[in-house]
């Protein structure tokens, strides 16, 4: 990754990325009002592509170009002379010998999952209609006016089939709901840059509750929740706000459950 500063405040991730051939992502941090802070992090597929950009497009102003140094490399972007430096890895409390606190396995696991939120491994292991089986049973039994223990009796030999049918029915409804919103699509389709699919929610989730949780991570313009709960589509006011929310809200807890996010 490269750290670039002194950027024009008008640049957005989509307009900045073309200035970096072979780069895969441009992260432009914004303030509470959604305005660029004038710096960005540029991600390349590998160190060779990153080094090639620096050697071909930048002018060296010191032998060491690292995040935080006063001098690094310089290049011209959108008419401005910008400073470019190799970004340092994010600080990981798990490896902080000075923290004075030993982290539990659960805490270390959550830290790793947050760090990789939205990455390729997430895309492989998630699907658009992930639903928790216990929440499906609770929703279906509530819709029938019954207790979950009565609607899905553990002593019933056909319990597995009942649960499978209930899940299939709810999944079909959620897929139709997503299609109606215009966020259905299929694997490989271009994803929205401002909408995030929130999963693993309780079936009792409400818009006000979700709005209160998600607005802490970015400016929300709309929230869509199906009648069955469990999933939601949160639309943010801009691409930068959505990116910020993806980083901050991944695996945070809403309604007592860790939420999974997907573009």
Residue frames relative to the residue before (quaternion, step in Angstrom):
aa qw qx qy qz dx dy dz
X 1.0000 0.0000 0.0000 0.0000 0.00 0.00 0.00
X 0.2375 -0.7426 0.6083 0.1488 3.52 -1.24 0.57
X 0.2649 -0.7182 0.6206 0.1700 3.52 -1.21 0.67
X 0.0453 -0.8091 0.5853 -0.0284 3.58 -0.67 1.15
X 0.0169 -0.8158 0.5780 -0.0105 3.58 -0.80 0.99
X 0.7246 0.3830 -0.3508 0.4531 3.55 -1.39 0.32
X 0.3097 0.7582 -0.5076 0.2676 3.57 1.09 0.74
X 0.5730 -0.5521 0.4602 0.3938 3.59 -1.20 0.42
X 0.4973 -0.6878 0.4391 0.2947 3.59 -0.87 0.89
X 0.6075 0.5816 -0.3507 0.4119 3.58 1.21 -0.34
X 0.5626 0.6251 -0.3898 0.3753 3.61 1.20 -0.35
X 0.1651 -0.7503 0.6350 0.0815 3.53 -1.14 0.83
X 0.7070 -0.4455 0.3042 0.4573 3.64 -1.18 0.21
X 0.6890 0.4919 -0.2903 0.4462 3.59 0.94 -0.87
X 0.7121 0.4206 -0.2692 0.4935 3.61 1.07 -0.62
X 0.6371 0.5302 -0.3284 0.4529 3.58 1.20 -0.41
X 0.6171 0.6111 -0.3446 0.3564 3.59 0.95 -0.90
X 0.6424 0.5354 -0.3520 0.4204 3.69 0.90 -0.72
X 0.6045 0.5637 -0.3608 0.4320 3.61 1.18 -0.37
X 0.7288 0.3548 -0.2071 0.5478 3.59 1.30 -0.22
X 0.2469 -0.7970 0.5356 0.1306 3.61 0.03 1.28
X 0.8300 0.2025 -0.1958 0.4814 3.55 -1.07 0.90
X 0.4943 0.6372 -0.4499 0.3837 3.63 1.22 0.00
X 0.3511 -0.7651 0.5110 0.1739 3.56 -1.10 0.73
X 0.8161 0.0524 -0.0005 0.5756 3.59 1.15 -0.47
X 0.1094 -0.7633 0.6333 0.0649 3.55 -1.17 0.69
X 0.1041 -0.7986 0.5923 0.0215 3.57 -0.62 1.15
X 0.0546 -0.8044 0.5913 -0.0201 3.57 -0.50 1.24
X 0.2899 -0.7769 0.5300 0.1774 3.64 -0.23 1.19
X 0.1520 -0.7870 0.5941 0.0673 3.55 -1.09 0.76
X 0.4979 -0.6418 0.4883 0.3189 3.56 -1.25 0.40
X 0.7639 -0.3870 0.2561 0.4485 3.58 -1.30 -0.09
X 0.6953 0.4435 -0.2680 0.4980 3.59 1.25 -0.40
X 0.5845 -0.6213 0.3535 0.3840 3.57 1.28 0.21
X 0.5207 0.6367 -0.4181 0.3855 3.59 1.24 0.23
X 0.5626 -0.6070 0.4465 0.3400 3.55 -1.07 0.78
X 0.3932 -0.7187 0.5273 0.2256 3.55 -1.12 0.73
X 0.5812 -0.6357 0.3539 0.3644 3.58 1.28 0.10
X 0.7311 0.2974 -0.2483 0.5616 3.56 1.23 0.33
X 0.1171 -0.8030 0.5833 0.0343 3.58 -1.23 0.37
X 0.2987 -0.6985 0.6164 0.2072 3.52 -1.38 0.31
X 0.1492 -0.7997 0.5800 0.0427 3.56 -0.73 1.11
X 0.1834 -0.8045 0.5606 0.0704 3.58 -0.73 1.07
X 0.1603 -0.7715 0.6119 0.0692 3.56 -0.97 0.96
X 0.6251 -0.5719 0.3662 0.3848 3.63 -1.14 0.48
X 0.7973 -0.0359 0.0341 0.6016 3.60 1.14 -0.54
X 0.6855 -0.5023 0.3400 0.4027 3.57 -1.29 0.29
X 0.6009 0.5724 -0.3648 0.4221 3.59 1.10 -0.63
X 0.6673 0.4887 -0.2980 0.4766 3.59 0.93 -0.89
X 0.6350 0.5324 -0.3202 0.4591 3.56 1.06 -0.78
X 0.6803 0.4819 -0.2797 0.4762 3.58 0.90 -0.95
X 0.6213 0.5490 -0.3432 0.4414 3.58 1.06 -0.74
X 0.6363 0.5189 -0.3383 0.4598 3.59 0.98 -0.79
X 0.6654 0.5138 -0.3070 0.4461 3.57 0.90 -0.97
X 0.7049 0.4736 -0.2760 0.4502 3.59 0.86 -0.94
X 0.7365 0.4336 -0.2285 0.4663 3.59 1.05 -0.74
X 0.8030 0.3219 -0.1389 0.4819 3.58 0.98 -0.80
X 0.7428 0.4129 -0.2165 0.4806 3.60 1.18 -0.39
X 0.3457 -0.6959 0.5910 0.2169 3.52 -1.32 0.43
X 0.3701 -0.7493 0.5058 0.2140 3.59 -0.68 1.09
X 0.1144 -0.7974 0.5901 0.0536 3.54 -0.96 0.92
X 0.7720 0.0827 -0.1113 0.6203 3.57 1.34 0.12
X 0.5994 -0.5749 0.4139 0.3727 3.56 -1.23 0.37
X 0.7520 0.2890 -0.1708 0.5673 3.55 1.13 -0.69
X 0.0196 -0.7973 0.6032 -0.0127 3.59 -0.75 1.03
X 0.2289 0.7803 -0.5397 0.2179 3.52 0.02 1.32
X 0.6441 -0.5285 0.3874 0.3947 3.54 -1.19 0.59
X 0.7707 0.3219 -0.2566 0.4864 3.54 -0.81 1.03
X 0.5785 0.5662 -0.3961 0.4334 3.63 1.15 -0.38
X 0.5636 -0.6141 0.4324 0.3440 3.56 -1.11 0.67
X 0.7936 0.1843 -0.0869 0.5733 3.57 1.06 -0.77
X 0.0124 0.7884 -0.6148 0.0149 3.57 -1.02 0.77
X 0.6897 -0.3423 0.3134 0.5559 3.53 -0.41 -1.29
X 0.2088 -0.7718 0.5832 0.1433 3.55 -1.22 0.30
X 0.0342 0.7703 -0.6360 0.0311 3.52 -1.22 0.61
X 0.4304 -0.6880 0.5184 0.2697 3.57 -1.24 0.37
X 0.0163 0.7883 -0.6120 0.0613 3.56 -0.76 1.11
X 0.8405 -0.0664 -0.0081 0.5376 3.57 -0.70 1.14
X 0.7426 -0.4455 0.2212 0.4485 3.55 0.96 0.92
X 0.6771 0.4568 -0.3035 0.4907 3.60 1.25 0.07
X 0.4382 -0.6722 0.5326 0.2693 3.54 -1.10 0.75
X 0.0531 -0.8396 0.5397 -0.0310 3.59 -0.34 1.26
X 0.4053 -0.6947 0.5445 0.2378 3.55 -1.16 0.68
X 0.1085 -0.7919 0.6006 0.0200 3.56 -0.90 0.99
X 0.0736 0.7887 -0.6063 0.0705 3.58 -0.92 0.90
X 0.5371 -0.5840 0.4842 0.3687 3.56 -1.22 0.44
X 0.3875 -0.7429 0.5016 0.2152 3.57 -0.79 1.05
X 0.4157 -0.6796 0.5447 0.2621 3.52 -1.10 0.72
X 0.5747 -0.5652 0.4394 0.3964 3.62 -1.12 0.46
X 0.5916 -0.5700 0.4312 0.3730 3.55 -1.18 0.58
X 0.5349 -0.6167 0.4710 0.3341 3.54 -1.10 0.73
X 0.1435 -0.7932 0.5896 0.0500 3.56 -0.87 1.01
X 0.3829 -0.7495 0.4882 0.2311 3.62 -0.40 1.15
X 0.5620 0.6162 -0.3839 0.3965 3.57 1.18 -0.54
X 0.7514 0.3661 -0.1983 0.5119 3.58 1.08 -0.71
X 0.4882 0.6743 -0.4249 0.3556 3.58 1.25 0.16
X 0.2742 -0.8004 0.5144 0.1396 3.55 -0.26 1.29
X 0.6759 0.4970 -0.2884 0.4615 3.56 1.25 -0.40
X 0.4417 0.7220 -0.4507 0.2835 3.57 1.24 -0.03
X 0.2964 -0.7936 0.4856 0.2159 3.56 1.15 -0.59
X 0.7185 0.3685 -0.2418 0.5381 3.59 1.23 0.21
X 0.3176 -0.7520 0.5483 0.1814 3.54 -0.76 1.05
X 0.3350 -0.7643 0.5198 0.1829 3.56 -0.70 1.10
X 0.4702 -0.6578 0.5088 0.2954 3.55 -1.11 0.70
X 0.6556 -0.4979 0.3746 0.4266 3.56 -1.25 0.32
X 0.6398 0.5339 -0.3266 0.4460 3.60 0.98 -0.83
X 0.6609 0.5008 -0.3062 0.4676 3.58 0.99 -0.83
X 0.6486 0.5083 -0.3182 0.4688 3.59 1.01 -0.81
X 0.6410 0.5283 -0.3211 0.4549 3.57 1.01 -0.82
X 0.6624 0.4965 -0.3097 0.4678 3.59 0.92 -0.88
X 0.6186 0.5492 -0.3378 0.4491 3.58 1.07 -0.76
X 0.6717 0.4850 -0.2950 0.4760 3.59 0.95 -0.89
X 0.6549 0.5126 -0.3207 0.4533 3.60 0.97 -0.80
X 0.6370 0.5190 -0.3268 0.4669 3.58 1.04 -0.76
X 0.6529 0.5327 -0.3140 0.4374 3.56 0.98 -0.91
X 0.7630 0.3661 -0.1991 0.4941 3.58 1.06 -0.71
X 0.3302 0.7755 -0.4875 0.2278 3.57 1.26 0.17
X 0.8152 0.2325 -0.1921 0.4944 3.54 -0.88 1.00
X 0.5411 0.6421 -0.3958 0.3717 3.58 1.30 -0.06
X 0.7537 -0.4008 0.2706 0.4451 3.55 -1.33 -0.02
X 0.6346 0.5333 -0.3492 0.4369 3.60 0.99 -0.74
X 0.6141 0.5386 -0.3464 0.4614 3.58 1.05 -0.71
X 0.6710 0.5116 -0.3037 0.4424 3.57 0.90 -0.94
X 0.6501 0.5179 -0.3215 0.4536 3.59 1.10 -0.65
X 0.7659 0.4050 -0.2031 0.4562 3.56 0.96 -0.89
X 0.6880 0.4562 -0.2877 0.4856 3.61 1.18 -0.34
X 0.0753 -0.7512 0.6421 0.1332 3.52 -1.31 0.16
X 0.6823 -0.5536 0.3076 0.3651 3.53 -1.19 0.62
X 0.7791 0.3104 -0.1646 0.5192 3.58 1.11 -0.53
X 0.1679 0.7869 -0.5678 0.1738 3.57 0.94 0.88
X 0.0450 0.7920 -0.6049 0.0691 3.57 -0.76 1.08
X 0.4324 -0.6900 0.5179 0.2620 3.55 -0.99 0.84
X 0.5136 -0.6901 0.4213 0.2871 3.57 -0.75 1.08
X 0.6655 0.5060 -0.3170 0.4478 3.60 0.92 -0.83
X 0.6474 0.5045 -0.3213 0.4723 3.58 1.07 -0.72
X 0.6056 0.5437 -0.3511 0.4630 3.59 1.08 -0.69
X 0.6635 0.5020 -0.3076 0.4617 3.60 0.89 -0.91
X 0.6540 0.5148 -0.3152 0.4560 3.58 0.97 -0.87
X 0.6668 0.5028 -0.3047 0.4579 3.59 0.95 -0.90
X 0.6828 0.4953 -0.2959 0.4483 3.59 0.83 -1.01
X 0.6723 0.4892 -0.3046 0.4647 3.59 0.90 -0.89
X 0.6284 0.5242 -0.3308 0.4700 3.59 1.07 -0.71
X 0.6383 0.5296 -0.3149 0.4615 3.58 1.05 -0.81
X 0.6925 0.4562 -0.2573 0.4961 3.56 1.17 -0.66
X 0.4607 -0.6904 0.4406 0.3420 3.57 1.28 -0.13
X 0.5901 0.5609 -0.3598 0.4558 3.56 1.16 0.59
X 0.5320 -0.5705 0.5032 0.3719 3.53 -1.32 0.22
X 0.6031 -0.5853 0.3974 0.3684 3.58 -1.07 0.70
X 0.6439 0.5373 -0.3229 0.4387 3.59 1.01 -0.79
X 0.6794 0.4657 -0.2907 0.4869 3.59 1.15 -0.61
X 0.6822 0.4883 -0.2948 0.4575 3.59 0.95 -0.85
X 0.7827 0.1609 -0.0791 0.5960 3.57 1.12 -0.71
X 0.0992 -0.8342 0.5424 -0.0040 3.53 0.39 1.35
X 0.4461 -0.7139 0.4748 0.2565 3.58 -0.74 1.06
X 0.6691 0.4951 -0.3021 0.4647 3.60 1.17 -0.46
X 0.5106 0.6444 -0.4145 0.3903 3.57 1.31 -0.10
X 0.4262 -0.7229 0.4840 0.2479 3.60 -0.71 1.04
X 0.7092 0.4353 -0.2585 0.4906 3.56 1.18 -0.49
X 0.2736 0.8081 -0.4866 0.1880 3.57 1.27 0.37
X 0.6583 0.5232 -0.3204 0.4362 3.60 0.85 -0.93
X 0.6616 0.5005 -0.3061 0.4670 3.58 0.99 -0.85
X 0.6355 0.5336 -0.3265 0.4526 3.58 1.01 -0.81
X 0.6651 0.4991 -0.2989 0.4683 3.56 0.95 -0.93
X 0.6488 0.5250 -0.3160 0.4513 3.58 0.96 -0.88
X 0.6643 0.4961 -0.3018 0.4706 3.59 0.97 -0.85
X 0.6368 0.5280 -0.3221 0.4605 3.56 1.03 -0.81
X 0.6615 0.5032 -0.3012 0.4675 3.58 0.95 -0.90
X 0.6501 0.5216 -0.3160 0.4533 3.58 0.96 -0.88
X 0.6517 0.5229 -0.3108 0.4530 3.56 1.01 -0.84
X 0.6826 0.4763 -0.2856 0.4750 3.60 0.93 -0.91
X 0.6319 0.5317 -0.3304 0.4569 3.58 1.01 -0.82
X 0.6412 0.5180 -0.3229 0.4649 3.59 0.96 -0.85
X 0.6445 0.5140 -0.3231 0.4647 3.57 1.00 -0.79
X 0.6658 0.5068 -0.3059 0.4542 3.59 0.91 -0.95
X 0.6421 0.5206 -0.3283 0.4571 3.60 0.97 -0.81
X 0.6551 0.4995 -0.3095 0.4749 3.58 0.98 -0.81
X 0.6306 0.5371 -0.3179 0.4613 3.55 1.07 -0.81
X 0.6543 0.5034 -0.3035 0.4757 3.60 0.99 -0.86
X 0.6350 0.5287 -0.3244 0.4604 3.58 1.01 -0.80
X 0.6551 0.5174 -0.3090 0.4557 3.56 0.97 -0.87
X 0.6695 0.4846 -0.2897 0.4827 3.57 1.12 -0.67
X 0.4899 -0.6649 0.4279 0.3670 3.56 1.23 -0.43
X 0.6189 0.5429 -0.3427 0.4526 3.58 1.26 0.33
X 0.3550 0.7533 -0.4901 0.2576 3.59 1.21 0.33
X 0.1677 0.8361 -0.5181 0.0660 3.55 0.26 -1.30
X 0.3241 -0.7084 0.5829 0.2310 3.54 -1.33 -0.30
X 0.7043 -0.4556 0.3248 0.4369 3.54 -1.30 0.26
X 0.7525 0.3466 -0.2768 0.4867 3.55 -0.88 0.98
X 0.5568 0.5978 -0.3963 0.4190 3.59 1.25 -0.34
X 0.5702 -0.5860 0.4440 0.3666 3.56 -1.16 0.55
X 0.3413 -0.7638 0.5196 0.1736 3.55 -0.85 1.03
X 0.5791 -0.5692 0.4520 0.3693 3.54 -1.23 0.49
X 0.3753 -0.7355 0.5211 0.2161 3.58 -1.08 0.73
X 0.7467 0.3768 -0.2186 0.5026 3.59 1.23 -0.21
X 0.6951 0.4482 -0.2703 0.4928 3.62 1.21 -0.37
X 0.1175 -0.7835 0.6089 0.0385 3.56 -1.03 0.88
X 0.3152 -0.7223 0.5864 0.1875 3.55 -0.98 0.92
X 0.1545 -0.7897 0.5916 0.0513 3.56 -0.69 1.15
X 0.0650 -0.8294 0.5545 -0.0177 3.57 -0.67 1.13
X 0.7544 0.3767 -0.3114 0.4382 3.54 -1.40 0.25
X 0.3570 0.7220 -0.5056 0.3093 3.56 1.10 0.71
X 0.5487 -0.5782 0.4599 0.3914 3.63 -1.16 0.34
X 0.5746 -0.6073 0.4114 0.3631 3.59 -1.11 0.57
X 0.6549 0.5137 -0.3023 0.4646 3.59 1.26 -0.34
X 0.3669 0.7618 -0.4785 0.2367 3.62 1.24 0.05
X 0.1628 -0.7770 0.6022 0.0846 3.57 -1.08 0.77
X 0.6556 -0.5178 0.3722 0.4045 3.58 -1.23 0.41
X 0.6687 0.5013 -0.3327 0.4369 3.66 0.78 -0.87
X 0.6516 0.5158 -0.3185 0.4559 3.58 0.97 -0.83
X 0.6851 0.4722 -0.2816 0.4778 3.56 0.91 -0.91
X 0.6290 0.5402 -0.3345 0.4478 3.59 1.01 -0.80
X 0.6425 0.5277 -0.3198 0.4545 3.57 0.98 -0.82
X 0.6886 0.4759 -0.2807 0.4697 3.58 0.99 -0.81
X 0.7401 0.4401 -0.2407 0.4480 3.59 0.80 -1.00
X 0.6116 0.5652 -0.3608 0.4199 3.61 1.08 -0.59
X 0.5614 0.5875 -0.3896 0.4336 3.59 1.24 -0.26
X 0.7375 0.4212 -0.2140 0.4825 3.59 1.19 -0.50
X 0.7983 -0.1030 0.0743 0.5888 3.61 1.23 -0.17
X 0.5925 -0.5775 0.4257 0.3664 3.56 -1.27 0.34
X 0.2041 -0.8053 0.5524 0.0682 3.57 -0.58 1.23
X 0.2074 -0.7864 0.5698 0.1175 3.56 -0.94 0.89
X 0.8062 -0.0399 0.0327 0.5894 3.62 1.13 -0.52
X 0.1066 -0.7681 0.6285 0.0599 3.55 -1.21 0.63
X 0.0876 -0.7895 0.6071 0.0208 3.56 -0.85 1.03
X 0.0020 -0.7923 0.6083 -0.0474 3.58 -0.78 1.09
X 0.3670 -0.7306 0.5219 0.2432 3.64 -0.75 0.94
X 0.6653 -0.5232 0.3416 0.4086 3.58 -1.19 0.37
X 0.6694 0.4967 -0.3009 0.4634 3.61 1.17 -0.49
X 0.4024 -0.7091 0.4871 0.3130 3.61 1.25 -0.16
X 0.5891 0.6432 -0.4032 0.2770 3.58 -1.16 -0.80
X 0.7776 0.0578 -0.0507 0.6241 3.61 1.12 -0.59
X 0.0166 -0.7850 0.6186 0.0274 3.56 -1.29 0.25
X 0.2765 -0.7114 0.6143 0.2001 3.56 -1.29 0.40
X 0.0950 -0.7909 0.6043 0.0145 3.55 -0.68 1.16
X 0.1564 -0.7943 0.5843 0.0563 3.57 -0.69 1.12
X 0.2191 -0.7935 0.5596 0.0958 3.56 -0.79 1.07
X 0.6450 -0.5875 0.3508 0.3403 3.57 -1.23 0.49
X 0.8102 -0.0040 -0.0047 0.5862 3.59 1.20 -0.15
X 0.6891 -0.4818 0.3485 0.4141 3.53 -1.31 0.30
X 0.6473 0.5299 -0.3187 0.4457 3.58 1.00 -0.82
X 0.6466 0.5130 -0.3151 0.4685 3.57 1.01 -0.81
X 0.6513 0.5131 -0.3148 0.4621 3.59 1.00 -0.81
X 0.6378 0.5205 -0.3244 0.4660 3.58 0.98 -0.82
X 0.6524 0.5197 -0.3098 0.4565 3.55 0.95 -0.90
X 0.6621 0.5049 -0.3006 0.4651 3.57 0.97 -0.85
X 0.6126 0.5529 -0.3520 0.4416 3.60 1.01 -0.76
X 0.6946 0.4658 -0.2797 0.4714 3.56 0.99 -0.81
X 0.7568 0.4338 -0.2209 0.4363 3.55 0.84 -0.97
X 0.7596 0.4256 -0.2114 0.4441 3.57 0.94 -0.89
X 0.4725 0.6914 -0.4455 0.3165 3.61 1.22 -0.31
X 0.8560 0.0475 -0.1030 0.5044 3.56 -0.84 1.14
X 0.3928 0.6639 -0.5258 0.3584 3.59 1.16 0.44
X 0.4806 -0.6951 0.4594 0.2734 3.58 -1.18 0.40
X 0.0147 -0.7603 0.6489 -0.0260 3.52 -1.00 0.98
X 0.8288 0.0284 -0.0563 0.5560 3.56 -0.62 1.08
X 0.6876 -0.5045 0.2711 0.4462 3.56 1.12 0.68
X 0.6877 0.4412 -0.2763 0.5060 3.61 1.28 0.11
X 0.4565 -0.6576 0.5099 0.3149 3.62 -1.03 0.69
X 0.2810 -0.7889 0.5255 0.1502 3.59 -0.77 1.00
X 0.2670 -0.7330 0.6068 0.1527 3.55 -1.18 0.73
X 0.1828 -0.8105 0.5528 0.0638 3.55 -0.85 0.99
X 0.0331 0.7811 -0.6226 0.0329 3.54 -1.16 0.68
X 0.4752 -0.6570 0.5029 0.2995 3.56 -1.04 0.79
